[in-house]
Amino acid sequence: MEQLLSHLNAAYNLARWLTRNDTDAEDVVQEAYLRALKHFRSFHGSDSRPWLLAIVRNTFYTWLPQNRAPQRQVPFDEEIHIAEEDHPNPEALLLQKANNQVVRQAIEELPAEFREVIVLRELEGLSYKQIADVTEIPVGTVMSRLARARKRLEQSLSQSREQREKPPSHTSVVEEPFEVVRAR
């Protein structure tokens, strides 16, 4: 039982990324833990983390159609800038916070099948094999989804950077020479 509690943060993190909402993530994690406790005797492995994350994932996909209408995925368009200073100034901290929000938004806007593998690999540090076990897909599919997800992130972040670097368009007033008309 303590094994499961030690992975509560990872379970919540995955659920939060999948649901895109704190309250919904809490509901999914609660339901997942109930399922995990109910079936804990069937666990026969050494690492309970992938097993629990698989339950969280499956709980999310069971929860989703019951709690949300299908959503259209919106492409994301932002990029990270990392402050190079050891002690960033307030402006750099503000930019870093904005960039973190941009990346968070970008990940949240990925389709669920890409979002889950990115979160499991990049944020939770699972191996390809563990991700394959959690998602119940072949390792090759995990690798393909990761590559496609990373490509989408790269494209969106590049587009965002281009939009931010594009100079604002100013309307300029063109002064026409005026003609002097003399009265006769």
N, CA, C and O atoms as a DFTB+ gen file, in Angstrom:
736 C
 N C O
     1  1       0.811      -1.188       0.000
     2  2       0.000       0.000       0.000
     3  2       0.863       1.264       0.000
     4  3       0.554       2.236      -0.690
     5  1       1.936       1.240       0.772
     6  2       2.829       2.399       0.811
     7  2       3.467       2.629      -0.552
     8  3       3.781       3.762      -0.916
     9  1       3.658       1.543      -1.305
    10  2       4.202       1.674      -2.650
    11  2       3.327       2.593      -3.494
    12  3       3.835       3.424      -4.247
    13  1       2.033       2.445      -3.370
    14  2       1.110       3.248      -4.160
    15  2       1.125       4.710      -3.726
    16  3       1.087       5.607      -4.568
    17  1       1.178       4.948      -2.445
    18  2       1.184       6.325      -1.949
    19  2       2.440       7.072      -2.360
    20  3       2.404       8.288      -2.550
    21  1       3.545       6.361      -2.497
    22  2       4.786       7.022      -2.894
    23  2       4.717       7.544      -4.334
    24  3       5.551       8.358      -4.733
    25  1       3.746       7.091      -5.107
    26  2       3.605       7.520      -6.502
    27  2       2.413       8.456      -6.705
    28  3       1.978       8.675      -7.836
    29  1       1.894       9.000      -5.623
    30  2       0.731       9.883      -5.711
    31  2       1.008      11.108      -6.577
    32  3       0.161      11.497      -7.381
    33  1       2.177      11.716      -6.426
    34  2       2.507      12.900      -7.231
    35  2       2.572      12.565      -8.720
    36  3       2.080      13.323      -9.556
    37  1       3.178      11.430      -9.042
    38  2       3.268      11.027     -10.454
    39  2       1.873      10.741     -11.012
    40  3       1.573      11.095     -12.153
    41  1       1.030      10.106     -10.214
    42  2      -0.330       9.809     -10.648
    43  2      -1.103      11.101     -10.901
    44  3      -1.783      11.239     -11.918
    45  1      -0.993      12.034      -9.980
    46  2      -1.693      13.311     -10.149
    47  2      -1.144      14.071     -11.351
    48  3      -1.906      14.646     -12.128
    49  1       0.168      14.072     -11.501
    50  2       0.785      14.783     -12.619
    51  2       0.255      14.256     -13.954
    52  3      -0.120      15.043     -14.823
    53  1       0.223      12.949     -14.120
    54  2      -0.299      12.369     -15.362
    55  2      -1.771      12.729     -15.540
    56  3      -2.190      13.135     -16.624
    57  1      -2.546      12.579     -14.485
    58  2      -3.974      12.890     -14.583
    59  2      -4.191      14.368     -14.900
    60  3      -5.091      14.706     -15.669
    61  1      -3.391      15.240     -14.326
    62  2      -3.534      16.682     -14.571
    63  2      -3.250      17.010     -16.031
    64  3      -3.962      17.804     -16.647
    65  1      -2.217      16.402     -16.575
    66  2      -1.891      16.665     -17.981
    67  2      -2.959      16.093     -18.908
    68  3      -3.269      16.690     -19.939
    69  1      -3.511      14.962     -18.555
    70  2      -4.522      14.354     -19.417
    71  2      -5.856      15.099     -19.333
    72  3      -6.504      15.319     -20.356
    73  1      -6.268      15.485     -18.130
    74  2      -7.567      16.139     -17.966
    75  2      -7.513      17.634     -18.228
    76  3      -8.525      18.241     -18.579
    77  1      -6.328      18.237     -18.058
    78  2      -6.140      19.677     -18.221
    79  2      -6.895      20.485     -17.173
    80  3      -7.231      21.648     -17.401
    81  1      -7.162      19.866     -16.022
    82  2      -7.936      20.536     -14.997
    83  2      -7.601      19.920     -13.640
    84  3      -7.576      18.698     -13.499
    85  1      -7.345      20.771     -12.640
    86  2      -6.956      20.277     -11.314
    87  2      -8.038      19.418     -10.662
    88  3      -7.753      18.332     -10.156
    89  1      -9.256      19.897     -10.675
    90  2     -10.355      19.179     -10.022
    91  2     -10.619      17.842     -10.703
    92  3     -10.797      16.823     -10.035
    93  1     -10.643      17.848     -12.027
    94  2     -10.859      16.596     -12.759
    95  2      -9.711      15.617     -12.502
    96  3      -9.932      14.411     -12.386
    97  1      -8.499      16.137     -12.415
    98  2      -7.341      15.276     -12.146
    99  2      -7.481      14.613     -10.780
   100  3      -7.188      13.428     -10.622
   101  1      -7.929      15.382      -9.803
   102  2      -8.134      14.808      -8.465
   103  2      -9.171      13.697      -8.514
   104  3      -8.997      12.658      -7.878
   105  1     -10.256      13.908      -9.268
   106  2     -11.282      12.876      -9.394
   107  2     -10.734      11.618     -10.051
   108  3     -11.006      10.505      -9.601
   109  1      -9.960      11.797     -11.117
   110  2      -9.387      10.654     -11.830
   111  2      -8.418       9.892     -10.924
   112  3      -8.438       8.662     -10.883
   113  1      -7.570      10.626     -10.198
   114  2      -6.603       9.964      -9.301
   115  2      -7.336       9.217      -8.188
   116  3      -6.968       8.094      -7.841
   117  1      -8.359       9.835      -7.639
   118  2      -9.119       9.166      -6.580
   119  2      -9.720       7.860      -7.085
   120  3      -9.616       6.825      -6.427
   121  1     -10.341       7.913      -8.243
   122  2     -10.930       6.707      -8.820
   123  2      -9.847       5.674      -9.149
   124  3     -10.044       4.477      -8.941
   125  1      -8.712       6.137      -9.658
   126  2      -7.612       5.225      -9.991
   127  2      -7.081       4.534      -8.737
   128  3      -6.803       3.335      -8.759
   129  1      -6.940       5.279      -7.655
   130  2      -6.455       4.673      -6.415
   131  2      -7.461       3.671      -5.859
   132  3      -7.063       2.644      -5.309
   133  1      -8.741       3.945      -5.991
   134  2      -9.741       2.972      -5.560
   135  2      -9.606       1.684      -6.361
   136  3      -9.675       0.586      -5.808
   137  1      -9.414       1.830      -7.661
   138  2      -9.229       0.652      -8.516
   139  2      -7.936      -0.086      -8.155
   140  3      -7.909      -1.315      -8.092
   141  1      -6.873       0.678      -7.923
   142  2      -5.586       0.065      -7.592
   143  2      -5.667      -0.699      -6.274
   144  3      -5.150      -1.811      -6.163
   145  1      -6.310      -0.108      -5.285
   146  2      -6.445      -0.790      -3.991
   147  2      -7.301      -2.045      -4.119
   148  3      -7.015      -3.068      -3.496
   149  1      -8.341      -1.959      -4.923
   150  2      -9.221      -3.104      -5.123
   151  2      -8.478      -4.272      -5.779
   152  3      -8.745      -5.433      -5.471
   153  1      -7.550      -3.960      -6.681
   154  2      -6.851      -5.010      -7.433
   155  2      -5.382      -5.148      -7.031
   156  3      -4.593      -5.724      -7.780
   157  1      -5.008      -4.636      -5.873
   158  2      -3.606      -4.650      -5.465
   159  2      -3.053      -6.068      -5.359
   160  3      -1.871      -6.289      -5.622
   161  1      -3.872      -7.007      -4.986
   162  2      -3.408      -8.396      -4.863
   163  2      -3.012      -8.992      -6.216
   164  3      -2.250      -9.957      -6.275
   165  1      -3.530      -8.414      -7.295
   166  2      -3.181      -8.940      -8.615
   167  2      -1.853      -8.377      -9.124
   168  3      -1.356      -8.813     -10.162
   169  1      -1.279      -7.416      -8.405
   170  2       0.007      -6.845      -8.812
   171  2       1.123      -7.805      -8.408
   172  3       1.259      -8.165      -7.238
   173  1       1.928      -8.217      -9.409
   174  2       3.003      -9.169      -9.145
   175  2       4.318      -8.685      -9.717
   176  3       5.096      -9.485     -10.238
   177  1       4.577      -7.414      -9.633
   178  2       5.813      -6.882     -10.184
   179  2       6.668      -6.266      -9.097
   180  3       6.331      -6.311      -7.914
   181  1       7.780      -5.691      -9.519
   182  2       8.669      -5.051      -8.553
   183  2       8.503      -3.536      -8.546
   184  3       8.818      -2.882      -7.552
   185  1       8.010      -2.976      -9.651
   186  2       7.857      -1.530      -9.758
   187  2       6.378      -1.204      -9.914
   188  3       5.786      -1.441     -10.967
   189  1       5.793      -0.662      -8.861
   190  2       4.360      -0.364      -8.885
   191  2       4.038       0.923      -9.640
   192  3       2.874       1.177      -9.948
   193  1       5.031       1.727      -9.938
   194  2       4.780       3.015     -10.600
   195  2       4.142       2.857     -11.986
   196  3       3.087       3.440     -12.235
   197  1       4.752       2.086     -12.893
   198  2       4.104       1.913     -14.207
   199  2       2.719       1.268     -14.096
   200  3       1.803       1.622     -14.838
   201  1       2.575       0.333     -13.176
   202  2       1.281      -0.326     -12.959
   203  2       0.232       0.696     -12.540
   204  3      -0.876       0.706     -13.077
   205  1       0.573       1.556     -11.583
   206  2      -0.349       2.578     -11.113
   207  2      -0.646       3.603     -12.204
   208  3      -1.797       4.005     -12.377
   209  1       0.374       4.028     -12.937
   210  2       0.155       5.008     -13.997
   211  2      -0.729       4.441     -15.112
   212  3      -1.490       5.175     -15.743
   213  1      -0.622       3.135     -15.348
   214  2      -1.507       2.497     -16.326
   215  2      -2.955       2.560     -15.837
   216  3      -3.873       2.769     -16.630
   217  1      -3.151       2.383     -14.558
   218  2      -4.497       2.472     -13.991
   219  2      -5.018       3.904     -14.098
   220  3      -6.184       4.118     -14.429
   221  1      -4.154       4.884     -13.818
   222  2      -4.553       6.295     -13.945
   223  2      -4.948       6.581     -15.386
   224  3      -5.983       7.198     -15.638
   225  1      -4.140       6.140     -16.316
   226  2      -4.428       6.372     -17.739
   227  2      -5.746       5.730     -18.134
   228  3      -6.584       6.370     -18.769
   229  1      -5.934       4.474     -17.764
   230  2      -7.165       3.772     -18.126
   231  2      -8.387       4.408     -17.457
   232  3      -9.465       4.477     -18.047
   233  1      -8.206       4.864     -16.238
   234  2      -9.293       5.544     -15.539
   235  2      -9.658       6.830     -16.273
   236  3     -10.837       7.153     -16.419
   237  1      -8.652       7.556     -16.731
   238  2      -8.918       8.776     -17.501
   239  2      -9.738       8.471     -18.741
   240  3     -10.725       9.155     -19.012
   241  1      -9.347       7.457     -19.500
   242  2     -10.059       7.150     -20.733
   243  2     -11.469       6.609     -20.467
   244  3     -12.342       6.722     -21.328
   245  1     -11.700       6.034     -19.306
   246  2     -13.055       5.633     -18.918
   247  2     -13.855       6.863     -18.489
   248  3     -15.040       6.982     -18.802
   249  1     -13.205       7.764     -17.778
   250  2     -13.831       8.978     -17.249
   251  2     -14.178       9.972     -18.363
   252  3     -15.210      10.640     -18.301
   253  1     -13.326      10.067     -19.367
   254  2     -13.443      11.095     -20.402
   255  2     -14.806      11.131     -21.106
   256  3     -15.445      12.183     -21.100
   257  1     -15.277      10.046     -21.705
   258  2     -16.550      10.143     -22.424
   259  2     -17.742      10.430     -21.503
   260  3     -18.757      10.963     -21.951
   261  1     -17.620      10.084     -20.237
   262  2     -18.714      10.306     -19.299
   263  2     -18.755      11.743     -18.794
   264  3     -19.789      12.193     -18.299
   265  1     -17.654      12.464     -18.912
   266  2     -17.564      13.778     -18.294
   267  2     -17.288      14.935     -19.240
   268  3     -17.361      16.095     -18.834
   269  1     -16.978      14.644     -20.478
   270  2     -16.675      15.729     -21.422
   271  2     -17.178      15.400     -22.806
   272  3     -17.181      14.249     -23.243
   273  1     -17.601      16.447     -23.477
   274  2     -17.947      16.313     -24.889
   275  2     -16.636      16.264     -25.673
   276  3     -15.636      16.828     -25.232
   277  1     -16.628      15.602     -26.818
   278  2     -15.394      15.578     -27.616
   279  2     -14.939      17.001     -27.930
   280  3     -15.743      17.862     -28.287
   281  1     -13.638      17.229     -27.790
   282  2     -13.085      18.553     -28.033
   283  2     -12.246      18.544     -29.285
   284  3     -11.556      17.574     -29.598
   285  1     -12.325      19.648     -29.987
   286  2     -11.469      19.817     -31.162
   287  2     -10.108      20.280     -30.673
   288  3     -10.017      21.190     -29.850
   289  1      -9.064      19.666     -31.170
   290  2      -7.721      20.038     -30.770
   291  2      -7.310      21.315     -31.483
   292  3      -7.475      21.448     -32.695
   293  1      -6.776      22.247     -30.716
   294  2      -6.313      23.509     -31.266
   295  2      -4.795      23.474     -31.312
   296  3      -4.161      23.153     -30.308
   297  1      -4.197      23.797     -32.455
   298  2      -2.734      23.777     -32.497
   299  2      -2.154      24.851     -31.584
   300  3      -2.715      25.939     -31.452
   301  1      -1.043      24.536     -30.967
   302  2      -0.404      25.482     -30.066
   303  2       0.656      26.253     -30.826
   304  3       1.064      25.849     -31.914
   305  1       1.116      27.395     -30.239
   306  2       2.061      28.226     -30.979
   307  2       2.938      29.081     -30.065
   308  3       2.895      30.309     -30.133
   309  1       3.722      28.443     -29.221
   310  2       4.606      29.187     -28.332
   311  2       5.964      28.491     -28.228
   312  3       6.130      27.364     -28.695
   313  1       6.953      29.188     -27.597
   314  2       8.308      28.638     -27.484
   315  2       8.940      29.004     -26.157
   316  3       8.630      30.039     -25.565
   317  1       9.827      28.143     -25.701
   318  2      10.543      28.381     -24.448
   319  2      11.776      29.225     -24.693
   320  3      12.480      29.038     -25.686
   321  1      12.039      30.159     -23.784
   322  2      13.305      30.884     -23.738
   323  2      13.861      30.651     -22.350
   324  3      13.184      30.896     -21.352
   325  1      15.073      30.186     -22.290
   326  2      15.676      29.883     -21.003
   327  2      16.608      31.022     -20.616
   328  3      17.462      31.438     -21.399
   329  1      16.434      31.510     -19.419
   330  2      17.318      32.568     -18.926
   331  2      18.711      31.989     -18.725
   332  3      18.867      30.902     -18.170
   333  1      19.716      32.720     -19.178
   334  2      21.079      32.214     -19.105
   335  2      21.782      32.577     -17.801
   336  3      22.844      32.034     -17.497
   337  1      21.198      33.490     -17.032
   338  2      21.834      33.938     -15.806
   339  2      21.573      32.942     -14.682
   340  3      20.564      32.237     -14.681
   341  1      22.506      32.895     -13.716
   342  2      22.294      32.062     -12.539
   343  2      21.211      32.661     -11.647
   344  3      20.403      31.935     -11.067
   345  1      21.200      33.979     -11.541
   346  2      20.227      34.683     -10.725
   347  2      19.482      35.662     -11.626
   348  3      19.852      36.832     -11.720
   349  1      18.443      35.184     -12.281
   350  2      17.764      36.045     -13.238
   351  2      17.107      37.249     -12.553
   352  3      16.655      37.177     -11.410
   353  1      17.076      38.334     -13.285
   354  2      16.438      39.534     -12.772
   355  2      14.921      39.369     -12.871
   356  3      14.451      38.399     -13.466
   357  1      14.146      40.297     -12.299
   358  2      12.686      40.157     -12.326
   359  2      12.112      40.027     -13.742
   360  3      11.159      39.280     -13.962
   361  1      12.688      40.748     -14.689
   362  2      12.206      40.653     -16.071
   363  2      12.440      39.253     -16.621
   364  3      11.569      38.680     -17.276
   365  1      13.626      38.706     -16.349
   366  2      13.942      37.354     -16.823
   367  2      13.035      36.323     -16.149
   368  3      12.593      35.369     -16.788
   369  1      12.759      36.518     -14.861
   370  2      11.854      35.602     -14.164
   371  2      10.448      35.660     -14.763
   372  3       9.788      34.631     -14.908
   373  1      10.000      36.847     -15.103
   374  2       8.689      37.009     -15.712
   375  2       8.645      36.318     -17.078
   376  3       7.674      35.638     -17.406
   377  1       9.709      36.500     -17.872
   378  2       9.778      35.834     -19.182
   379  2       9.802      34.318     -19.025
   380  3       9.148      33.599     -19.780
   381  1      10.559      33.836     -18.039
   382  2      10.640      32.399     -17.814
   383  2       9.272      31.846     -17.407
   384  3       8.861      30.783     -17.873
   385  1       8.579      32.567     -16.545
   386  2       7.243      32.130     -16.136
   387  2       6.306      32.107     -17.341
   388  3       5.527      31.169     -17.512
   389  1       6.384      33.135     -18.167
   390  2       5.549      33.187     -19.374
   391  2       5.884      32.028     -20.302
   392  3       4.990      31.418     -20.888
   393  1       7.167      31.725     -20.436
   394  2       7.579      30.618     -21.305
   395  2       7.098      29.277     -20.760
   396  3       6.678      28.406     -21.521
   397  1       7.160      29.116     -19.441
   398  2       6.653      27.878     -18.841
   399  2       5.166      27.724     -19.127
   400  3       4.693      26.623     -19.408
   401  1       4.432      28.829     -19.055
   402  2       3.009      28.788     -19.357
   403  2       2.778      28.445     -20.827
   404  3       1.836      27.728     -21.164
   405  1       3.636      28.959     -21.687
   406  2       3.525      28.692     -23.116
   407  2       3.745      27.205     -23.386
   408  3       2.997      26.589     -24.146
   409  1       4.766      26.638     -22.766
   410  2       5.047      25.216     -22.963
   411  2       3.919      24.373     -22.385
   412  3       3.487      23.401     -23.005
   413  1       3.444      24.737     -21.208
   414  2       2.330      24.013     -20.591
   415  2       1.124      24.034     -21.535
   416  3       0.489      23.006     -21.770
   417  1       0.823      25.204     -22.063
   418  2      -0.298      25.353     -22.995
   419  2      -0.062      24.487     -24.226
   420  3      -0.977      23.817     -24.705
   421  1       1.157      24.504     -24.733
   422  2       1.477      23.728     -25.928
   423  2       1.277      22.239     -25.688
   424  3       0.718      21.540     -26.533
   425  1       1.726      21.762     -24.552
   426  2       1.556      20.336     -24.237
   427  2       0.081      20.013     -24.052
   428  3      -0.397      18.978     -24.516
   429  1      -0.636      20.895     -23.376
   430  2      -2.063      20.647     -23.139
   431  2      -2.854      20.578     -24.437
   432  3      -3.880      19.900     -24.495
   433  1      -2.402      21.260     -25.467
   434  2      -3.137      21.279     -26.721
   435  2      -2.782      20.124     -27.650
   436  3      -3.387      19.977     -28.712
   437  1      -1.812      19.307     -27.262
   438  2      -1.517      18.110     -28.047
   439  2      -2.678      17.130     -27.920
   440  3      -3.355      17.111     -26.892
   441  1      -2.916      16.323     -28.937
   442  2      -3.905      15.254     -28.794
   443  2      -3.499      14.330     -27.635
   444  3      -2.313      14.173     -27.344
   445  1      -4.476      13.735     -26.991
   446  2      -4.241      12.932     -25.789
   447  2      -3.177      11.853     -25.994
   448  3      -2.354      11.630     -25.106
   449  1      -3.179      11.179     -27.150
   450  2      -2.212      10.090     -27.349
   451  2      -0.776      10.605     -27.424
   452  3       0.158       9.878     -27.086
   453  1      -0.589      11.848     -27.862
   454  2       0.754      12.443     -27.868
   455  2       1.086      13.019     -26.497
   456  3       2.209      12.886     -26.009
   457  1       0.103      13.654     -25.888
   458  2       0.303      14.286     -24.587
   459  2       0.716      13.261     -23.537
   460  3       1.614      13.518     -22.736
   461  1       0.063      12.099     -23.538
   462  2       0.368      11.109     -22.511
   463  2       1.794      10.571     -22.639
   464  3       2.467      10.379     -21.627
   465  1       2.268      10.324     -23.864
   466  2       3.630       9.790     -23.993
   467  2       4.677      10.849     -23.665
   468  3       5.719      10.528     -23.095
   469  1       4.414      12.110     -24.018
   470  2       5.341      13.201     -23.672
   471  2       5.434      13.339     -22.157
   472  3       6.530      13.433     -21.605
   473  1       4.286      13.351     -21.488
   474  2       4.274      13.498     -20.026
   475  2       4.981      12.315     -19.364
   476  3       5.797      12.501     -18.461
   477  1       4.670      11.113     -19.809
   478  2       5.284       9.932     -19.196
   479  2       6.792       9.897     -19.418
   480  3       7.537       9.502     -18.521
   481  1       7.250      10.301     -20.590
   482  2       8.687      10.255     -20.898
   483  2       9.439      11.455     -20.340
   484  3      10.410      11.294     -19.600
   485  1       8.993      12.658     -20.692
   486  2       9.759      13.854     -20.381
   487  2       9.538      14.369     -18.959
   488  3      10.459      14.920     -18.357
   489  1       8.346      14.201     -18.421
   490  2       8.072      14.720     -17.088
   491  2       8.174      13.657     -16.001
   492  3       8.609      13.943     -14.885
   493  1       7.776      12.440     -16.325
   494  2       7.819      11.367     -15.336
   495  2       9.056      10.479     -15.482
   496  3       9.347       9.683     -14.590
   497  1       9.777      10.602     -16.580
   498  2      11.029       9.882     -16.749
   499  2      10.899       8.385     -16.971
   500  3      11.845       7.644     -16.703
   501  1       9.761       7.923     -17.450
   502  2       9.588       6.497     -17.703
   503  2      10.360       6.086     -18.950
   504  3      10.546       6.879     -19.874
   505  1      10.799       4.851     -18.958
   506  2      11.480       4.303     -20.137
   507  2      10.442       4.005     -21.218
   508  3       9.241       3.983     -20.950
   509  1      10.917       3.780     -22.431
   510  2      10.000       3.443     -23.523
   511  2       9.220       2.172     -23.182
   512  3       8.021       2.084     -23.448
   513  1       9.892       1.209     -22.603
   514  2       9.246      -0.056     -22.226
   515  2       8.158       0.192     -21.190
   516  3       7.064      -0.363     -21.291
   517  1       8.457       1.032     -20.182
   518  2       7.453       1.328     -19.156
   519  2       6.260       2.072     -19.761
   520  3       5.113       1.811     -19.399
   521  1       6.533       2.987     -20.670
   522  2       5.443       3.717     -21.333
   523  2       4.591       2.735     -22.136
   524  3       3.363       2.819     -22.131
   525  1       5.250       1.810     -22.823
   526  2       4.516       0.802     -23.593
   527  2       3.626      -0.026     -22.673
   528  3       2.494      -0.351     -23.032
   529  1       4.128      -0.367     -21.496
   530  2       3.331      -1.133     -20.536
   531  2       2.146      -0.309     -20.019
   532  3       1.030      -0.815     -19.907
   533  1       2.400       0.954     -19.709
   534  2       1.346       1.828     -19.182
   535  2       0.247       2.037     -20.221
   536  3      -0.939       1.940     -19.906
   537  1       0.646       2.322     -21.455
   538  2      -0.316       2.664     -22.509
   539  2      -0.836       1.455     -23.279
   540  3      -1.761       1.567     -24.084
   541  1      -0.236       0.312     -23.023
   542  2      -0.622      -0.929     -23.693
   543  2      -0.495      -0.834     -25.211
   544  3      -1.370      -1.277     -25.956
   545  1       0.615      -0.248     -25.646
   546  2       0.940      -0.166     -27.069
   547  2       2.369      -0.664     -27.255
   548  3       3.138      -0.670     -26.294
   549  1       2.746      -1.081     -28.457
   550  2       4.110      -1.556     -28.692
   551  2       5.143      -0.435     -28.496
   552  3       4.830       0.744     -28.658
   553  1       6.364      -0.817     -28.149
   554  2       7.452       0.142     -27.944
   555  2       7.661       0.988     -29.206
   556  3       7.916       2.188     -29.109
   557  1       7.557       0.378     -30.371
   558  2       7.714       1.115     -31.621
   559  2       6.674       2.221     -31.774
   560  3       6.970       3.298     -32.293
   561  1       5.473       1.949     -31.324
   562  2       4.417       2.963     -31.376
   563  2       4.721       4.090     -30.387
   564  3       4.466       5.259     -30.676
   565  1       5.265       3.737     -29.225
   566  2       5.670       4.754     -28.245
   567  2       6.700       5.677     -28.888
   568  3       6.593       6.901     -28.802
   569  1       7.693       5.080     -29.529
   570  2       8.752       5.869     -30.161
   571  2       8.182       6.760     -31.264
   572  3       8.560       7.925     -31.387
   573  1       7.280       6.210     -32.054
   574  2       6.666       6.978     -33.139
   575  2       5.841       8.139     -32.592
   576  3       5.930       9.258     -33.095
   577  1       5.043       7.873     -31.567
   578  2       4.218       8.933     -30.983
   579  2       5.083      10.020     -30.352
   580  3       4.776      11.207     -30.463
   581  1       6.154       9.615     -29.694
   582  2       7.052      10.613     -29.110
   583  2       7.667      11.490     -30.194
   584  3       7.734      12.711     -30.053
   585  1       8.109      10.865     -31.265
   586  2       8.715      11.636     -32.358
   587  2       7.702      12.596     -32.970
   588  3       8.027      13.752     -33.243
   589  1       6.486      12.125     -33.184
   590  2       5.456      12.983     -33.770
   591  2       5.051      14.096     -32.811
   592  3       4.810      15.226     -33.237
   593  1       4.976      13.787     -31.531
   594  2       4.625      14.803     -30.535
   595  2       5.712      15.867     -30.453
   596  3       5.417      17.061     -30.396
   597  1       6.958      15.434     -30.446
   598  2       8.073      16.392     -30.390
   599  2       8.089      17.275     -31.641
   600  3       8.360      18.473     -31.560
   601  1       7.802      16.681     -32.782
   602  2       7.764      17.448     -34.035
   603  2       6.664      18.509     -33.985
   604  3       6.874      19.652     -34.393
   605  1       5.498      18.121     -33.485
   606  2       4.400      19.094     -33.361
   607  2       4.775      20.223     -32.404
   608  3       4.500      21.394     -32.668
   609  1       5.401      19.855     -31.298
   610  2       5.830      20.884     -30.348
   611  2       6.833      21.831     -30.997
   612  3       6.733      23.050     -30.860
   613  1       7.792      21.259     -31.698
   614  2       8.810      22.072     -32.369
   615  2       8.177      23.023     -33.388
   616  3       8.534      24.200     -33.443
   617  1       7.252      22.524     -34.182
   618  2       6.601      23.364     -35.187
   619  2       5.804      24.486     -34.542
   620  3       5.882      25.638     -34.968
   621  1       5.056      24.154     -33.539
   622  2       4.237      25.163     -32.879
   623  2       5.087      26.218     -32.183
   624  3       4.786      27.410     -32.243
   625  1       6.131      25.780     -31.535
   626  2       6.991      26.730     -30.840
   627  2       7.727      27.624     -31.829
   628  3       7.950      28.803     -31.552
   629  1       8.104      27.078     -32.974
   630  2       8.745      27.895     -34.008
   631  2       7.778      28.933     -34.567
   632  3       8.151      30.089     -34.767
   633  1       6.558      28.528     -34.815
   634  2       5.551      29.468     -35.314
   635  2       5.314      30.582     -34.303
   636  3       5.167      31.748     -34.670
   637  1       5.280      30.220     -33.054
   638  2       5.062      31.214     -32.010
   639  2       6.209      32.213     -31.965
   640  3       5.991      33.418     -31.840
   641  1       7.424      31.706     -32.068
   642  2       8.590      32.592     -32.043
   643  2       8.537      33.556     -33.213
   644  3       8.814      34.746     -33.056
   645  1       8.183      33.047     -34.390
   646  2       8.085      33.909     -35.564
   647  2       7.035      34.995     -35.353
   648  3       7.236      36.143     -35.749
   649  1       5.937      34.639     -34.743
   650  2       4.885      35.627     -34.494
   651  2       5.350      36.690     -33.500
   652  3       5.030      37.869     -33.652
   653  1       6.101      36.275     -32.491
   654  2       6.587      37.239     -31.494
   655  2       7.669      38.132     -32.066
   656  3       7.776      39.297     -31.682
   657  1       8.483      37.600     -32.987
   658  2       9.589      38.373     -33.543
   659  2       9.148      39.279     -34.690
   660  3       9.874      40.198     -35.072
   661  1       7.971      39.025     -35.235
   662  2       7.479      39.832     -36.341
   663  2       7.217      41.247     -35.828
   664  3       6.509      41.437     -34.839
   665  1       7.792      42.234     -36.507
   666  2       7.583      43.608     -36.040
   667  2       6.115      43.992     -36.180
   668  3       5.439      43.589     -37.127
   669  1       5.636      44.777     -35.224
   670  2       4.235      45.179     -35.312
   671  2       4.014      46.068     -36.530
   672  3       4.867      46.881     -36.887
   673  1       2.888      45.904     -37.143
   674  2       2.594      46.729     -38.318
   675  2       1.985      48.035     -37.832
   676  3       1.009      48.050     -37.083
   677  1       2.582      49.117     -38.276
   678  2       2.090      50.440     -37.915
   679  2       1.469      51.047     -39.157
   680  3       1.993      50.914     -40.263
   681  1       0.379      51.695     -38.964
   682  2      -0.202      52.401     -40.094
   683  2       0.452      53.765     -40.154
   684  3       0.459      54.521     -39.182
   685  1       0.975      54.045     -41.263
   686  2       1.645      55.338     -41.406
   687  2       0.785      56.255     -42.264
   688  3       0.097      55.832     -43.193
   689  1       0.859      57.485     -41.918
   690  2       0.110      58.475     -42.672
   691  2       1.037      59.028     -43.731
   692  3       2.096      59.578     -43.429
   693  1       0.636      58.879     -44.942
   694  2       1.439      59.399     -46.041
   695  2       0.906      60.789     -46.360
   696  3      -0.259      60.979     -46.712
   697  1       1.790      61.727     -46.225
   698  2       1.364      63.093     -46.503
   699  2       1.546      63.370     -47.983
   700  3       2.640      63.246     -48.533
   701  1       0.477      63.735     -48.591
   702  2       0.496      64.072     -50.009
   703  2       0.840      65.552     -50.137
   704  3       0.395      66.373     -49.335
   705  1       1.611      65.875     -51.122
   706  2       1.837      67.311     -51.325
   707  2       0.518      67.964     -51.707
   708  3      -0.266      67.414     -52.481
   709  1       0.297      69.108     -51.167
   710  2      -0.963      69.756     -51.478
   711  2      -0.765      70.804     -52.568
   712  3       0.321      71.356     -52.743
   713  1      -1.802      71.047     -53.260
   714  2      -1.748      71.969     -54.383
   715  2      -2.376      73.294     -53.939
   716  3      -3.461      73.348     -53.359
   717  1      -1.657      74.318     -54.236
   718  2      -2.169      75.644     -53.888
   719  2      -3.053      76.116     -55.022
   720  3      -2.631      76.203     -56.175
   721  1      -4.260      76.410     -54.676
   722  2      -5.198      76.896     -55.676
   723  2      -5.384      78.386     -55.430
   724  3      -5.746      78.817     -54.335
   725  1      -5.127      79.155     -56.476
   726  2      -5.262      80.618     -56.331
   727  2      -6.598      81.074     -56.885
   728  3      -7.066      80.605     -57.922
   729  1      -7.155      81.947     -56.202
   730  2      -8.423      82.504     -56.683
   731  2      -8.163      83.464     -57.818
   732  3      -7.156      84.170     -57.779
   733  1      -9.003      83.532     -58.817
   734  2      -8.789      84.406     -59.964
   735  2      -9.616      85.597     -59.879
   736  3      -9.564      86.448     -60.767
